[in-house]
Amino acid sequence: AHKQAAQEWLGRRMKQIKDEMKAALPFAMDPVVYDFRINDRGTVAEFLGAGLGIPSPNYALAHVREWTTLGDALALDHRHELALFTRRWVTAGTCEDTQGTIAAAVLDRLLPSTASRQTGNLQEALDQGGFDPVAHQAIRHDLQAGRIGLAQNRLPSDTYIEDAKPGDVVPVASVSADHRQRGQKALQEGRVMVVTLAGGASTRWTQGAGTVKALHPFAVLGGTYRNFLEVHRAKARRAWHEFGKAPLHVITTSELTHRAVSDLAAAWTAQEPGLPAWVSPGRSIGLRMVPMVRDLRFLWEESSQQRLEERKQKVVDSGRRALMDWAQKTGEGSDYRDNLPSQCVHPVGHWYEVANLLLNGTLGRALEARPELEWILLHNLDTLGAVLDPTLLGHALAHDRAFCWEVITRRLEDHGGGLARVNGRLRLVEGLAFPREEDESRLSYYNSATCWIRIATLLDLFGLDRQDLADPQKVLEGVRQLGSRMPTYITIKDVKRRWGHGQEDVFPLSQWEKLIGDMSALPDLATAFYLVGRVRGQQLKDPAQLDAWVRDGSRERIEALCDFPG
């Protein structure tokens, strides 16, 4: 008697939950309530007889572009279908109107008209995202001139890379209690703010669904499922209770994550005004470019590639030659604008998350609200163990350090960079920069992506002081000046371009990024490297890591760092 009402309630409730969590979890569609019936016949088919299985227009139109692209590699059965379709619907004695309609539809599939292209206001997206045309022009010029590219991402082949030596890193566990007292005093005075980098979509966590990783409920902590930001919020709450003053917590965002993260931060601040959560919106974005043919050759011909079965490899090679011809005819290194705005722009690397603190005024507002601020603890969203450690801070204060990088002992699964001596100089090396793949495997320490930054030194690197933060033009010039000293990495990204009728093309496009670890190579920067525990520096990049993370006790130790609300 209540079935209909229950179905209606269930449909509404599932839709409500989906709307609440759509930023954190991927949903392919709105939830529905099915009402099944029994199909007594099952799956059935009817044999039409020889020569009667002529493809319908809709079937053939859906495949005609694929058939013609494959050319000689097209399978015999598809060649037969194409021949039948052509005789029946395009050239044979059919009604002239129908014949003309089908022929026009075939041409529309093969040569999509400009009317079918999806367009948007790209310039508006660039303006809102903080696109810098001056920096972009300089990078495009360097790309076209061959100064940067896939091959140039790597350090020169004659670069001497060796492992860190004894004494290059300071084990935090060996630092004396006297340093802890000094660091604790600084935290009690509120001289440190925490910056969490949360601009990424959870592509690896959701296999490309593009939700907000910061809001993804990944594990049970404190009795219920928590997302990444809730863990960092709970650590800030614990520091508030331990040191007597709440740290200012700033969360950086991008155009993909800003709305959802800022709504959550506003709700948190309203609930606990004594524990503020600020948001630093992204003010830097890049515009993708048509790749250089030399980069495509490096990617497909010089880099390690899996060889396929001969016929399949022939198809792949043919497609790659066509894409290189497209890049050459379109204009190597030219701006890519022929797509939706979201497909034309790209993030420009986490070095700009630091620059954004200056560009969007967040650092200036923080120094106005808390003039006592002297340090920033910068860490990745997925580095769950990063905490305000008074011992490390006290040691940095005592030895007048400016940039203090945290590293952990390397394990087999750790990839993406590490601590090394490059031609005798100790620095962090990004994974893209190693001249040889085996260089990284010889290193003892892995970059945890956590850094303690003295604000006065940071401003000096940008050529600024506290008063200059109120001058947007001077800040922009400072970002450009320091950005020109940072290495630029080029990557190739496959981008879809949909043009109607369920059809899409995939183009390889060039995009660039600058990474914060390369600041350790700046010659005028006083750096230090601290060895921290595995739990403190471990990063959760993929759901496959969760099982081991739970079994080895890491979850319990992270939970002990937190103070979740009751």
C-alpha positions in Angstrom: 0.0 0.0 0.0 2.9 2.3 0.7 5.1 1.3 -2.3 4.3 4.4 -4.5 4.9 6.8 -1.7 8.1 5.0 -0.6 9.5 5.2 -4.2 8.8 8.9 -4.4 10.4 9.5 -1.0 13.5 7.4 -2.0 13.9 9.3 -5.3 13.8 12.7 -3.5 16.2 11.6 -0.8 18.8 10.2 -3.1 18.6 13.3 -5.2 19.1 15.5 -2.1 22.2 13.5 -1.0 23.6 13.7 -4.6 23.2 17.5 -4.6 24.9 17.7 -1.2 27.9 15.6 -2.3 28.3 16.3 -6.0 31.4 18.4 -5.5 33.1 15.6 -3.5 32.0 12.4 -5.3 31.4 11.6 -8.9 27.8 10.9 -10.1 27.2 9.8 -13.7 23.5 10.9 -13.5 20.7 11.8 -11.1 19.7 8.8 -9.1 16.5 7.1 -10.1 14.2 4.4 -8.6 13.7 1.5 -11.0 10.4 -0.5 -11.3 11.4 -3.8 -12.9 9.2 -6.1 -15.0 9.9 -9.6 -16.2 10.9 -10.0 -19.8 9.7 -13.6 -20.7 11.5 -13.6 -24.1 14.9 -12.4 -23.0 17.3 -11.1 -25.7 16.1 -12.0 -29.2 17.2 -11.4 -32.8 15.9 -12.1 -36.3 17.9 -13.4 -39.2 17.2 -11.3 -42.3 19.0 -13.4 -44.8 21.8 -12.8 -47.3 22.1 -9.2 -48.6 19.3 -7.9 -46.4 21.4 -6.6 -43.5 21.8 -3.1 -44.9 23.1 -0.6 -42.2 20.5 1.9 -41.2 21.4 5.6 -41.8 21.8 6.3 -38.1 24.2 3.4 -37.6 26.3 4.3 -40.5 26.4 8.0 -39.8 27.7 7.2 -36.3 30.6 5.2 -37.7 31.4 6.9 -41.0 34.1 9.2 -39.6 35.9 6.3 -37.9 35.6 4.2 -41.1 37.1 6.9 -43.3 39.9 7.7 -40.9 41.1 4.2 -40.7 41.4 3.9 -44.5 43.2 0.7 -45.5 43.3 -0.5 -41.9 39.4 -0.8 -41.9 38.2 -4.3 -41.2 36.6 -6.3 -44.1 33.2 -6.5 -42.4 33.1 -2.7 -41.9 34.2 -2.2 -45.6 31.2 -4.3 -46.6 28.8 -2.3 -44.4 30.2 0.9 -45.8 29.7 -0.3 -49.4 26.1 -1.4 -48.7 25.4 1.9 -47.0 26.8 3.9 -50.0 24.8 1.9 -52.6 21.5 2.1 -50.6 21.5 5.6 -49.1 23.9 7.8 -51.1 24.3 6.8 -54.8 21.5 4.3 -55.6 18.0 5.0 -56.8 16.4 6.5 -53.7 14.2 9.5 -53.4 16.2 12.6 -54.3 15.3 14.5 -51.1 16.3 11.5 -48.9 19.5 11.0 -50.9 20.4 14.7 -50.5 19.7 14.6 -46.8 21.9 11.6 -46.2 24.7 12.9 -48.3 24.6 16.2 -46.4 24.6 14.3 -43.1 27.7 12.3 -44.2 29.5 15.5 -45.0 28.6 17.0 -41.7 30.1 14.0 -39.9 33.3 14.3 -41.9 33.6 18.1 -42.0 31.8 19.6 -39.0 30.6 23.1 -39.7 31.4 26.0 -37.6 27.8 26.2 -36.6 28.2 22.9 -34.7 31.2 24.1 -32.7 30.8 24.6 -29.0 32.1 28.0 -28.1 32.2 30.1 -25.0 33.7 33.4 -23.8 37.3 32.4 -23.5 38.5 35.9 -22.9 36.2 36.2 -19.9 37.5 33.0 -18.5 41.1 34.2 -18.9 40.3 37.6 -17.3 38.6 35.9 -14.3 41.4 33.4 -13.9 44.2 35.9 -13.7 45.8 35.2 -17.1 49.0 37.2 -17.6 49.5 37.9 -21.3 53.0 39.2 -20.8 54.3 36.1 -19.1 52.4 33.9 -21.6 54.0 35.7 -24.5 57.5 35.2 -23.0 56.8 31.5 -22.5 55.4 31.0 -26.0 58.4 32.8 -27.5 60.8 30.5 -25.5 58.8 27.4 -26.7 59.0 28.4 -30.3 62.7 29.3 -30.0 63.5 25.8 -28.5 64.6 27.2 -25.1 61.9 25.1 -23.4 60.2 21.9 -24.4 59.9 18.2 -23.4 63.5 17.5 -24.0 64.5 20.7 -22.2 62.6 19.7 -19.1 65.5 17.6 -18.1 68.8 18.9 -16.7 71.7 18.7 -19.2 73.0 15.2 -19.6 76.4 16.1 -18.2 74.8 17.3 -14.9 76.4 15.4 -12.0 73.7 14.2 -9.6 74.6 12.5 -6.4 72.8 11.6 -3.2 72.7 13.9 -0.2 75.7 13.5 2.2 75.6 12.9 6.0 74.9 16.2 7.6 72.9 17.6 4.7 69.6 17.0 6.5 68.7 17.7 10.1 66.6 14.8 11.7 63.9 16.6 13.7 64.0 13.8 16.2 67.5 14.8 17.2 66.7 18.5 17.8 67.0 19.5 21.5 64.1 20.5 23.8 65.5 24.0 24.0 64.6 24.6 20.4 61.1 23.3 21.1 60.5 25.9 23.7 61.5 28.7 21.3 59.2 27.4 18.6 56.4 26.9 21.1 56.7 30.6 22.1 56.4 31.7 18.5 53.2 29.6 18.0 51.7 31.0 21.2 52.3 34.5 19.8 50.6 33.6 16.6 53.6 34.2 14.3 52.8 31.3 11.9 50.0 30.8 9.4 49.2 27.6 7.7 48.6 27.5 3.9 47.0 24.3 2.4 47.2 23.8 -1.3 43.8 22.6 -2.4 43.4 23.7 -6.0 43.3 20.2 -7.5 40.4 18.1 -8.8 40.4 14.5 -7.6 41.4 13.0 -10.9 43.3 10.1 -9.4 40.8 9.5 -6.6 37.8 9.3 -9.0 39.5 8.2 -12.2 39.1 11.5 -14.0 35.6 12.6 -12.7 37.0 16.1 -11.9 35.4 16.5 -8.4 37.0 18.5 -5.6 39.7 16.4 -3.9 39.6 18.6 -0.8 36.0 17.5 -0.1 36.4 13.8 -0.9 35.4 11.7 2.1 38.4 9.2 2.0 38.6 7.5 5.4 36.9 7.0 8.8 38.5 9.3 11.4 37.0 10.3 14.7 34.1 7.9 14.2 32.9 9.0 10.8 34.1 9.6 7.2 36.2 12.7 6.9 37.4 14.6 3.9 40.9 16.0 3.5 40.1 19.5 4.6 38.3 18.3 7.7 41.6 16.6 8.8 43.5 19.9 8.4 40.8 21.8 10.2 41.0 19.3 13.1 44.8 19.8 13.3 44.3 23.6 13.4 41.8 23.2 16.2 44.2 21.0 18.2 47.0 23.6 17.8 44.5 26.3 19.0 43.9 24.3 22.2 47.6 23.4 22.6 49.2 26.8 22.1 46.4 29.1 23.2 46.0 31.0 19.9 44.3 29.7 16.8 46.6 29.7 13.7 45.3 31.5 10.6 44.5 28.7 8.1 44.5 29.7 4.5 43.2 27.3 1.8 44.3 28.0 -1.8 41.8 27.2 -4.6 41.5 27.1 -8.3 38.6 27.9 -10.7 37.7 24.2 -10.3 37.5 24.2 -6.6 36.9 27.7 -5.4 33.2 27.8 -5.0 32.8 24.6 -3.1 35.8 25.2 -0.8 34.9 28.8 -0.1 31.3 27.8 0.9 32.7 25.2 3.3 35.3 27.7 4.8 32.6 30.3 5.3 30.4 27.8 7.1 33.3 26.7 9.3 34.2 30.3 10.2 30.6 31.1 11.1 30.4 28.1 13.4 33.8 28.8 15.1 34.7 32.5 14.7 37.8 31.9 16.9 39.3 29.5 14.3 39.2 31.4 11.0 39.5 29.6 7.7 40.4 31.9 4.8 40.4 31.1 1.1 43.0 32.3 -1.4 41.5 32.2 -4.9 43.6 31.3 -7.9 44.9 34.4 -9.8 47.1 32.6 -12.3 46.0 30.5 -15.3 47.6 29.4 -18.5 46.4 29.2 -22.1 47.2 25.9 -23.9 49.2 26.0 -27.1 49.5 24.0 -30.3 52.5 21.7 -29.6 55.8 21.9 -31.4 56.4 19.0 -33.8 59.8 18.3 -32.1 58.0 17.8 -28.8 55.5 15.3 -30.3 58.4 13.4 -31.9 60.2 13.4 -28.6 57.1 12.1 -26.9 56.2 9.4 -29.4 59.5 8.4 -31.0 62.3 9.1 -28.5 60.6 8.4 -25.2 59.9 4.8 -24.0 56.8 3.5 -25.8 54.9 0.2 -25.8 54.9 -1.4 -29.2 51.6 -2.9 -30.3 50.7 -5.6 -32.7 51.8 -4.7 -36.2 48.4 -3.7 -37.6 47.4 -1.7 -34.5 50.8 0.0 -34.4 50.3 1.0 -38.0 47.0 2.7 -37.1 48.6 4.5 -34.1 51.6 5.7 -36.2 49.2 7.0 -38.9 47.2 8.9 -36.4 50.3 10.4 -34.9 51.6 11.6 -38.3 48.2 13.2 -38.9 48.5 15.1 -35.6 52.0 16.3 -36.4 50.7 17.6 -39.7 47.8 19.3 -37.9 50.3 21.0 -35.5 52.4 22.2 -38.4 49.5 23.5 -40.4 47.8 25.1 -37.4 50.9 26.9 -36.3 53.4 25.4 -33.8 53.4 27.2 -30.5 50.3 29.2 -31.4 47.5 29.8 -28.9 44.8 27.1 -28.7 41.4 28.8 -28.7 39.2 26.4 -30.8 37.3 24.7 -28.0 35.3 25.3 -24.8 37.1 27.8 -22.5 37.6 25.0 -19.9 39.5 23.0 -22.5 41.7 25.9 -23.6 43.0 26.9 -20.1 45.2 25.0 -17.7 46.7 25.3 -14.2 50.3 26.6 -14.1 51.8 24.7 -11.2 51.9 25.1 -7.4 54.7 27.8 -7.5 51.9 30.2 -8.5 49.9 29.2 -5.4 52.6 31.1 -3.4 52.5 34.0 -5.9 48.7 34.0 -5.7 48.9 34.9 -2.0 50.4 38.2 -3.1 48.4 38.7 -6.3 45.0 38.2 -4.7 45.8 40.3 -1.6 45.5 37.4 0.8 48.9 37.8 2.3 48.4 41.6 2.6 45.1 41.1 4.5 46.7 38.5 6.7 49.5 40.8 7.7 47.0 43.6 8.4 44.9 41.3 10.6 47.9 39.8 12.3 51.0 42.1 12.1 52.9 39.6 14.2 52.9 37.0 11.4 56.5 36.0 10.4 56.2 32.5 9.0 54.1 30.4 6.6 53.8 26.6 6.8 53.0 25.5 3.3 51.8 22.0 2.5 49.9 19.9 0.0 46.3 18.9 0.7 47.2 15.2 0.7 50.1 15.5 3.2 47.9 14.7 6.1 50.6 14.6 8.8 51.9 18.1 8.2 51.6 19.9 11.6 52.8 23.0 13.4 55.9 21.5 14.9 57.5 23.8 17.5 60.8 21.8 17.5 61.4 22.3 13.8 60.3 25.9 14.0 62.6 26.7 17.0 65.6 25.1 15.2 64.9 27.2 12.1 64.7 30.4 14.2 67.9 29.6 16.1 69.9 29.0 12.9 68.3 31.9 10.9 66.8 29.8 8.2 64.5 31.3 5.6 63.1 28.3 3.6 63.0 24.9 5.5 62.0 21.9 3.4 60.7 18.7 5.0 61.9 15.4 3.5 61.2 11.8 4.3 63.2 8.6 3.6 62.4 7.3 0.2 60.5 4.1 -0.5 60.1 2.2 -3.7 56.7 3.7 -4.5 57.9 7.3 -4.0 58.2 9.1 -7.4 58.2 12.7 -8.5 61.4 14.2 -7.1 63.8 14.2 -4.2 66.8 15.7 -2.5 70.1 15.6 -4.4 73.4 17.3 -4.9 73.4 18.8 -8.4 76.9 19.7 -9.5 77.7 19.9 -5.8 74.8 22.1 -4.7 72.1 20.6 -2.4 68.6 21.2 -3.8 65.3 19.5 -4.5 65.0 18.1 -8.0 61.6 17.6 -9.6 60.9 14.2 -11.3 60.6 15.9 -14.7 64.2 17.3 -14.4 66.2 14.1 -14.0 68.5 13.5 -17.0 68.2 9.8 -16.5 65.3 7.8 -15.0 67.7 5.9 -12.7 69.0 9.1 -11.1 65.9 9.4 -8.9 66.0 5.8 -7.7 69.5 6.4 -6.2 68.3 9.2 -3.9 67.7 8.6 -0.2 65.2 11.3 0.5 61.8 12.1 -1.0 60.3 15.6 -1.1 57.2 15.7 1.2 56.1 19.1 -0.4 56.0 20.7 3.0 57.9 24.0 3.5 58.4 26.6 6.2 58.8 30.0 4.7 59.9 33.2 6.4 57.6 35.9 5.1 60.2 38.7 5.0 62.5 36.5 2.8 59.7 35.6 0.5 58.8 39.2 -0.1 62.4 40.1 -0.7 62.6 37.4 -3.4 59.7 39.1 -5.1 61.4 42.5 -4.7 58.7 43.7 -2.3 58.1 44.7 1.3 55.0 44.7 3.4 53.9 48.1 2.2 54.2 47.1 -1.5 51.5 44.5 -1.1 48.9 47.3 -1.5 50.2 48.1 -5.0 48.8 45.4 -7.4 51.0 46.5 -10.3 54.2 46.3 -8.3 53.2 42.9 -7.0 52.5 41.7 -10.6 55.9 42.9 -11.7 57.5 41.2 -8.8 55.8 37.9 -9.7 56.9 38.2 -13.3 60.5 39.0 -12.3 60.8 36.0 -10.0 58.8 33.7 -12.3 61.3 34.4 -15.1 64.0 32.9 -12.9 62.1 29.7 -12.3 62.3 26.7 -14.6 59.3 26.2 -16.9 58.2 22.6 -17.6 56.4 21.7 -20.8 53.9 18.8 -20.8 51.6 17.4 -23.5 48.0 17.0 -22.5 45.4 15.1 -24.6 42.3 17.4 -24.9 38.9 16.4 -26.2 37.1 18.6 -28.7 33.4 17.6 -29.1 31.7 18.8 -32.3 28.3 17.3 -32.2 26.5 14.1 -33.1 28.3 12.3 -30.2 31.6 12.8 -32.1 34.8 14.0 -30.6 38.5 14.5 -31.6 41.4 14.3 -29.2 44.3 16.7 -29.8 47.7 16.8 -28.0 48.3 20.3 -26.6 51.2 21.9 -24.9 50.9 23.4 -21.4 53.4 24.6 -18.9 54.0 24.8 -15.2 56.4 26.1 -12.5 57.0 24.1 -9.3 57.8 25.4 -5.9 60.5 22.9 -5.2 62.8 24.6 -7.7 63.0 27.6 -5.4 65.5 25.5 -3.4 67.9 26.0 -6.4 67.9 29.8 -6.1 71.4 30.9 -5.2 70.4 33.7 -2.9 68.1 31.7 -0.6 69.1 30.3 2.8 67.7 26.8 2.8 67.6 23.9 5.2 66.3 20.3 4.9 64.7 18.5 7.8 64.1 14.8 8.0 60.7 14.0 9.4 58.8 10.8 10.1 57.0 8.9 7.4 53.6 9.6 8.8 54.3 13.3 8.9 55.5 13.5 5.3 53.5 10.7 3.5 51.2 11.9 0.7 48.0 10.1 -0.2 47.8 10.4 -4.0 45.7 7.3 -4.9 42.9 5.3 -3.3 45.2 2.2 -3.7 47.3 3.6 -0.9 44.5 3.5 1.6 44.7 -0.1 2.5 48.3 0.0 3.5 47.8 3.4 5.2 45.2 1.9 7.5 47.1 -1.4 8.2 50.4 0.2 9.1 48.8 2.4 11.8 49.1 5.7 9.9 45.4 6.4 10.2 45.5 6.1 14.0 48.6 8.4 14.2 46.9 11.0 12.0 43.8 10.8 14.1 45.9 11.5 17.2 47.0 14.8 15.7 43.4 15.9 15.3 40.7 17.4 17.5 37.4 16.7 15.7 34.3 18.5 16.9 32.0 16.5 19.2 
